Amino acid sequence: MKAFLMYKDQDFDLHRQLPPNEQDLTRDLELNTLFNAMALGDKYLFEVVKKVLLCGLTDLYTIRYRQNILQDCLNNPSVVRDIYQIPIESIENQRKHWMGFFGQSPSGVLGGATEMMQMFVGLLKKLKNIAEEHADKFESDGFAAFFAMIRRELDDEYFENMEDHLKSLKFRNGVLISAELGRGNEGANYILRKLPDKKRSWIKGIFAKKPPTFTFNIHPRDEAGFTALSQLRNQGVNLVANALAQSADHINSFLNMLRMELAFYVGCLNLHGQLAQIGEPVCFPMPMVSGERRHSFTGLYDVCLALTMKQKVVGNNVKADSKDLVIVTGANQGGKSTFLRSIGLAQLMTQCGMFAPAESFCSNICGGLFTHYKRQEDATMNSGKLDEELSRMSDIADNITANCMALFNESFAATNEREGSEIASQIVRALLEKRIKVFFVTHQYEFAHGFYDKKMENAIFLRAERQADGARTFKLIEGEPLQTSYGEDLYNRIFGTAGKIHLNGNF
């Protein structure tokens, strides 16, 4: 049995290797805030959603496959959580009753596997009942195939046969074993036999021809005799014990995989509930093929900021279709970094099959997401900040490929503006030549205006909006890069206009 709720034709691999820039992505996009919101303190959920988000998809069909399943989950959250609880119950039962495996002897293995299979039968019946009661409420291909598999594999005949076999394997009437004499008159070819059916006519039982039998009794104090008898019993039940243990392991693997694949959707339900509570909108994005330059959205917001503040935050509307370069300039603390983070978060959420934090969102999928953010001064660094920035850029260059996306936040500002602008310009030109989409937040006027003057059709320039009185709206508007970032506004906000420094040097 297979769940196939993450891919149509393969299992989800929780041990898949994370991308080499996983730490930078987590730090720059503040992903732990998102992971924690989805996990709600559950370490297993945290591990699963982290792996799913960081190992995004590049296949449009699979993204839409997951989107449809997630839509079913949002329409039927209580049913999905009930299904998810079944493998959780299995794990808790095993933790209470089977710490370690069943035992070393075949009889111990058989007894433990029998009890575990009885527990599994009860859980599988719950799963079947859910399928029969709620399957018609689900519309996605993934859930349709899942419920069809449950009803096909777990029919009434399956449970009847399972219960009959488990009842027989308790051996309440003893064990019937056949054997042959091997070399040195040692026992060989031990085979467990089915006991005669006691329901047959007693008259036939009396008159039926019986093979010759020989019996002997072991004295109650004969410990060696009982040990030998136990060894004979183990020889007989060894094969069936191994077979039953393998069956139990198969069902256990199915339940563990079901838990793993549903964990992602349960995490999405957790996140959806928190965003709905603070009134933030979500939408199912429209992913497009990687070679097509699409990036347009309305009401796009930083989901991590909303989760941290526990209130609605400002969203942005941008239409950047057919654009390879987006340069963002404008007032300090005007929402530029927040906007850049919202771009990265929405892309990751889109490419793992989630909803997006926006009223509407459309973007081409990318082969990989890379971030290059400025870092705080680190006293332990062996070289200067510019060297450190260039080193990280070199790591990105070693891994980035065509149709990837790169997010830069005030990069290469650790040197003078002329030198930093030249470095940034050369890097951006090289990335554009390789068909890499670039978002660049900067205060470097020479860099930004240098690209603006080229009147590039595949570039768009956004500016953090500032009102006449210096107030920030945290909205981005299309506009020419300005030569100031309005640092004077921040000075006045902190020190007041009474302490304003005039250009003539008077206070």
GIQUIDA-V298715 format. One record per pair of residues at least 24 apart in sequence whose ideal C-beta (glycine too) atoms are under 10 Angstrom apart, sorted by the first residue. I is the first residue (numbers start at 1). J is the second residue. If there is no record, write none. Layout:
# GIQUIDA-V298715
i = {I I}
j = {J J}
This chain:
# GIQUIDA-V298715
i = {1 1 1 1 1 1 1 1 1 1 1 1 1 1 1 2 2 2 2 2 2 2 2 3 3 3 3 3 3 3 3 3 3 3 3 3 3 3 4 4 4 4 4 4 4 4 4 4 5 5 5 5 5 5 5 5 5 5 5 5 5 5 5 5 5 5 5 5 6 6 6 6 6 6 6 6 6 6 6 6 6 6 6 6 6 7 7 7 7 7 7 7 7 8 8 8 8 8 8 8 9 9 10 11 11 11 11 12 12 12 12 12 12 12 12 12 13 13 13 14 14 14 14 14 14 14 14 14 14 14 15 16 16 16 16 17 17 18 18 18 18 19 19 19 19 19 19 19 20 20 20 20 20 20 21 21 21 21 21 21 21 21 21 21 21 22 22 22 22 24 24 24 24 24 24 24 24 25 25 25 25 25 25 25 25 25 26 26 26 26 27 27 27 28 28 28 28 28 28 28 28 28 28 28 28 29 29 29 29 29 29 29 29 29 29 29 29 29 29 29 29 30 30 30 30 30 30 30 30 30 31 31 31 31 31 32 33 33 33 33 33 33 33 33 34 34 34 34 34 34 34 34 34 34 35 35 35 36 36 36 37 37 37 37 37 37 37 37 37 37 37 38 38 38 38 38 38 38 38 38 38 38 38 39 39 39 39 39 40 40 40 40 40 40 42 42 42 42 42 44 44 44 44 44 45 45 45 45 45 45 45 46 46 47 47 48 48 48 48 48 48 48 48 48 49 49 49 49 49 49 49 49 49 49 50 51 51 51 51 52 52 52 52 52 52 52 52 52 52 53 53 53 53 53 53 53 53 54 54 54 55 55 56 56 56 56 56 56 56 56 56 56 56 56 56 57 57 57 57 57 57 58 58 58 58 58 58 58 58 58 59 59 59 60 60 60 60 60 60 60 62 62 62 63 63 63 63 63 63 63 63 64 64 64 64 64 64 65 65 65 65 66 66 66 66 66 66 66 66 67 67 67 67 67 67 67 67 67 68 68 68 68 68 68 68 68 68 69 69 69 69 69 69 69 69 69 69 69 69 69 69 70 70 70 70 70 70 70 70 70 70 70 71 71 71 71 71 72 72 72 72 72 72 72 72 72 73 73 73 73 73 73 73 73 73 73 74 74 74 74 74 74 74 74 74 75 75 75 75 76 76 76 76 77 77 77 77 77 77 77 78 78 79 79 79 79 79 79 79 80 80 80 80 80 80 80 80 80 81 81 81 81 82 82 82 82 82 83 83 83 83 83 83 83 83 83 83 83 83 83 83 84 84 84 84 84 84 84 84 85 85 85 85 85 86 86 86 86 86 86 86 86 86 86 87 87 87 87 87 87 87 87 87 87 87 87 88 88 88 89 89 89 89 89 90 90 90 90 90 90 90 90 90 90 90 90 90 91 91 91 91 93 93 93 93 94 94 94 98 101 102 102 102 102 103 105 105 105 105 105 105 105 106 106 106 106 106 106 106 106 106 106 106 106 107 107 107 107 107 107 107 107 107 108 108 109 109 109 109 109 109 109 109 109 110 110 110 110 110 110 110 110 110 110 110 110 110 111 111 111 111 111 111 112 112 112 112 113 113 113 113 113 113 113 113 113 113 113 113 114 114 114 114 114 114 114 114 114 114 114 115 115 115 116 116 116 116 116 116 116 117 117 117 117 117 117 117 117 117 117 117 118 118 118 118 118 119 119 120 120 120 120 120 120 120 120 121 121 121 121 121 121 121 123 123 124 124 124 124 124 124 124 124 124 125 125 127 127 127 127 128 128 128 128 128 128 129 142 142 146 146 146 153 162 165 165 165 166 168 168 168 169 169 169 169 171 171 171 171 173 174 175 175 175 175 176 177 177 177 177 177 178 179 179 179 187 187 187 187 188 189 190 190 190 190 190 190 190 190 191 191 191 192 192 192 192 192 192 192 192 193 264 264 264 265 265 267 268 268 268 268 268 271 271 271 271 271 271 272 272 274 274 274 274 275 275 275 275 275 275 275 277 278 278 278 278 278 278 278 279 279 279 280 280 280 280 280 280 280 280 281 281 281 281 281 281 281 281 282 282 282 282 282 282 282 282 283 283 283 283 283 283 283 283 284 284 284 284 284 284 284 285 285 285 285 285 285 285 285 285 285 285 285 285 285 285 286 286 286 286 286 286 286 287 287 287 287 287 287 287 287 287 287 288 288 288 288 288 289 289 289 290 290 290 290 290 290 290 290 290 290 291 291 291 291 291 292 292 292 292 292 292 293 293 293 293 293 293 293 293 293 293 293 294 294 294 294 294 294 294 294 294 295 295 295 295 295 295 295 295 295 295 295 295 295 295 295 295 295 295 296 296 296 296 296 296 296 297 297 297 297 297 297 297 297 297 297 297 298 298 298 298 298 299 299 299 299 299 299 300 300 300 300 300 300 300 300 300 300 300 300 301 301 301 301 301 301 301 301 301 301 302 302 302 302 302 302 302 302 302 302 302 302 302 303 303 303 303 303 303 303 303 303 304 304 304 304 304 305 305 305 305 305 305 306 306 307 313 313 313 313 314 314 314 314 314 314 314 315 315 315 315 315 315 315 316 316 316 316 316 316 316 316 316 317 317 317 317 317 317 318 318 318 318 318 318 319 319 319 320 320 320 320 320 320 320 320 321 321 321 321 322 322 322 323 323 323 323 323 323 323 323 324 324 324 324 324 324 324 324 324 324 324 324 325 325 325 325 325 325 325 325 325 325 325 325 325 325 325 326 326 326 326 326 326 326 326 326 326 326 327 327 327 327 327 327 327 327 327 327 327 327 327 327 327 327 327 327 327 327 327 328 328 328 328 328 328 328 328 328 328 328 328 328 328 329 329 329 329 329 329 329 329 329 329 329 329 329 329 329 329 329 329 329 329 329 329 330 330 330 330 330 330 330 330 330 330 330 330 330 330 330 330 330 330 330 331 331 331 331 331 331 331 331 331 331 331 331 331 331 331 331 331 331 332 332 332 332 332 332 332 332 332 332 332 333 333 333 333 333 333 333 333 333 334 334 334 334 334 334 334 334 334 334 334 334 335 335 335 335 335 335 335 336 336 336 336 336 336 336 336 336 336 336 337 337 337 337 337 337 338 338 338 338 339 339 339 339 339 339 339 340 340 340 340 340 340 340 340 340 341 341 341 341 341 343 343 343 343 343 343 344 344 344 344 344 344 344 345 347 347 347 347 363 363 364 364 364 365 365 366 366 366 366 366 366 366 366 367 367 367 367 367 367 367 367 368 368 368 368 368 368 368 368 368 369 369 369 369 369 369 370 370 370 370 370 370 370 370 370 370 370 370 370 371 371 371 371 371 371 371 371 372 372 372 372 372 372 372 372 372 372 373 373 373 373 373 373 374 374 374 374 374 374 374 374 375 377 384 384 385 385 385 385 386 386 386 386 386 386 386 387 388 389 389 389 389 389 390 390 390 393 393 393 396 396 396 397 397 397 397 400 400 400 401 401 401 402 402 402 402 402 403 403 403 403 404 404 404 404 404 404 405 405 405 405 405 406 406 406 406 406 406 407 407 407 407 407 408 408 408 408 408 409 409 409 409 410 410 410 410 410 411 411 411 411 411 412 412 412 413 413 413 413 416 417 417 417 417 417 418 418 418 420 420 420 421 421 421 421 421 421 422 422 422 423 424 424 424 425 425 428 432 432 432 442 442 443 443 443 443 444 444 445 445 445 445 445 446 446 447 448 448 448 448 449 449 449 449 450 451 452 452 452 453 453}
j = {124 127 146 149 150 152 153 154 250 251 253 254 255 257 258 145 146 149 153 254 257 258 261 83 87 142 145 146 149 150 254 255 257 258 259 260 261 262 65 69 141 142 143 145 146 149 257 261 65 66 69 70 72 73 80 83 140 142 143 145 146 257 258 260 261 262 264 265 48 52 57 62 65 66 69 142 257 260 261 262 263 264 265 352 353 57 59 61 62 65 66 142 261 61 62 65 66 141 142 145 62 145 62 253 257 260 261 48 51 52 55 257 260 261 263 264 51 55 260 44 47 48 51 52 55 256 257 260 261 263 51 51 52 54 55 51 55 50 51 54 55 54 55 56 368 369 370 399 368 370 395 396 398 399 54 368 369 370 371 372 392 395 396 399 400 50 51 54 55 369 370 371 372 373 392 395 396 53 54 344 348 368 369 370 371 407 50 53 54 371 371 373 375 337 340 341 344 370 371 372 373 374 375 407 409 53 302 303 304 340 341 342 343 344 345 347 348 369 371 373 407 302 303 304 305 307 308 341 344 345 304 341 344 345 348 304 302 303 304 305 306 307 308 345 267 271 303 304 307 345 348 349 354 357 267 271 304 270 304 307 267 270 271 273 274 275 303 304 306 307 308 263 264 266 267 268 269 270 271 272 274 307 354 263 266 267 270 271 266 267 270 271 273 274 88 263 266 267 270 88 91 259 260 263 84 259 263 264 266 267 270 263 267 260 263 259 260 261 262 263 264 265 266 267 263 264 265 266 267 268 270 271 352 354 267 260 263 264 352 261 263 264 265 267 268 348 352 353 354 264 267 345 348 349 351 352 354 348 352 369 351 352 347 348 349 350 351 352 353 354 365 366 367 368 369 287 350 351 352 353 365 287 289 290 351 365 366 367 368 403 287 351 365 287 288 289 290 351 364 365 351 352 353 285 287 350 351 352 353 354 365 140 141 284 286 287 353 140 141 142 353 140 142 264 265 268 352 353 354 140 284 285 286 287 350 353 354 355 138 139 140 141 142 143 144 284 353 138 139 140 141 142 143 144 146 261 262 264 265 268 353 140 142 264 265 268 269 272 284 353 354 355 138 139 140 284 355 137 138 139 140 141 142 143 144 265 138 140 143 262 264 265 266 268 269 272 265 268 269 272 273 276 282 284 355 137 138 139 140 134 137 138 143 265 266 268 269 270 272 273 134 269 130 133 134 135 137 138 143 130 134 138 143 262 265 266 268 269 262 265 266 269 126 127 129 130 134 126 127 130 131 134 143 146 147 150 258 259 262 265 266 258 259 261 262 263 265 266 269 123 126 259 262 266 122 123 124 126 127 130 255 258 259 262 123 127 252 254 255 256 257 258 259 260 262 263 255 259 262 119 122 123 126 255 116 119 120 122 123 124 251 252 254 255 256 258 259 252 255 256 259 119 120 122 123 119 252 255 248 245 241 244 245 248 241 230 231 233 234 237 238 241 231 233 234 235 236 237 238 239 240 241 242 245 171 175 230 233 234 236 237 238 241 234 241 234 237 238 240 241 242 244 245 248 169 170 171 233 234 237 238 240 241 242 243 244 245 169 170 171 237 241 244 241 244 245 248 166 169 240 241 242 243 244 245 246 247 248 249 165 166 167 168 169 170 171 241 244 245 248 166 170 248 244 245 247 248 249 251 252 162 163 165 166 169 244 245 247 248 251 252 162 163 166 167 170 248 251 162 247 248 250 251 252 254 255 154 158 159 162 163 166 251 251 255 150 153 154 158 159 162 251 254 255 154 159 154 254 255 258 153 154 155 156 158 159 154 261 265 258 261 262 254 247 240 244 247 244 194 195 240 237 240 241 244 195 233 236 237 198 233 232 233 236 237 236 232 233 235 236 237 236 232 235 236 231 232 235 236 235 235 232 233 234 235 236 237 238 239 235 236 239 233 235 236 237 238 239 240 241 236 352 353 354 353 354 354 349 352 353 354 355 303 307 349 354 355 357 354 355 303 306 307 310 301 303 306 307 312 355 357 310 306 307 309 310 311 312 313 306 311 312 306 307 311 312 313 315 357 358 312 315 355 356 357 358 359 360 349 354 355 356 357 358 359 361 355 356 357 358 359 360 361 362 350 353 354 355 356 360 361 346 347 349 350 351 353 354 355 356 357 358 360 361 362 363 350 356 360 361 362 363 364 347 350 351 353 356 361 362 363 364 365 321 362 363 364 365 364 365 403 364 365 366 367 402 403 404 405 435 437 364 365 402 403 435 321 322 363 364 365 403 320 321 322 323 324 363 364 403 435 437 458 319 320 321 322 323 362 363 364 365 319 320 321 322 323 324 326 343 346 347 361 362 363 364 405 437 439 460 320 321 323 360 361 362 363 342 343 346 356 357 358 359 360 361 362 363 358 359 360 361 362 356 357 358 359 360 361 339 342 343 345 346 356 357 358 359 360 361 476 338 339 342 345 346 356 357 358 359 474 335 337 338 339 340 341 342 343 344 345 346 357 474 341 342 345 346 349 355 356 357 358 338 341 342 345 357 335 338 341 342 345 357 342 357 357 338 342 357 474 338 339 472 473 474 475 476 339 342 357 358 359 474 475 342 343 358 462 465 474 475 476 477 358 359 360 475 476 477 343 460 462 476 477 478 362 460 478 363 437 439 458 459 460 462 478 362 363 364 460 457 458 460 437 438 439 456 457 458 459 460 428 431 432 435 436 437 438 456 457 458 459 460 428 429 431 432 436 437 438 439 440 451 456 458 459 460 461 407 437 438 439 440 441 459 460 461 462 476 408 424 428 438 439 440 441 442 444 447 448 449 450 451 452 459 460 461 462 463 481 408 409 439 440 441 442 448 460 461 462 463 464 476 481 440 441 442 443 444 445 447 448 449 452 461 462 463 464 476 479 480 481 482 483 484 485 441 442 443 448 461 462 463 464 465 466 472 476 477 479 481 482 484 485 486 443 463 464 465 466 467 470 471 472 473 474 482 484 485 486 487 489 490 443 464 466 472 484 485 486 487 488 489 490 464 472 474 485 486 487 489 490 493 463 464 465 466 472 473 474 475 476 485 486 489 464 465 472 473 474 475 476 409 410 441 442 443 462 463 464 474 476 485 373 374 409 410 441 464 441 464 474 476 439 441 462 464 474 475 476 371 373 407 408 409 410 439 440 441 371 373 407 409 441 369 405 407 437 439 441 369 370 371 405 407 409 439 369 405 407 437 439 405 437 403 405 437 403 405 401 402 403 404 405 406 436 437 400 401 402 403 404 405 435 436 396 399 400 401 403 404 405 406 436 400 404 405 406 407 437 395 396 397 399 400 404 405 406 407 408 431 436 438 396 405 406 407 408 409 411 439 396 406 407 408 409 410 411 412 427 440 407 408 409 410 411 441 408 409 410 411 412 413 414 441 414 414 414 415 412 413 414 415 412 413 414 415 419 420 423 414 414 413 414 415 420 423 414 423 427 423 424 427 427 431 436 427 430 431 434 431 434 436 434 435 436 431 433 434 435 436 434 435 436 437 431 434 435 436 437 438 431 436 437 438 439 431 436 437 438 439 440 437 438 439 440 441 438 439 440 441 442 439 440 441 442 440 441 442 443 444 440 441 442 444 447 442 444 447 442 443 444 447 444 443 444 445 446 447 444 446 447 444 446 447 445 446 447 448 449 450 446 447 450 447 448 450 451 450 451 459 456 458 459 481 485 481 484 485 487 481 485 481 482 483 484 485 481 483 481 480 481 482 483 480 481 482 483 481 481 479 480 481 480 481}
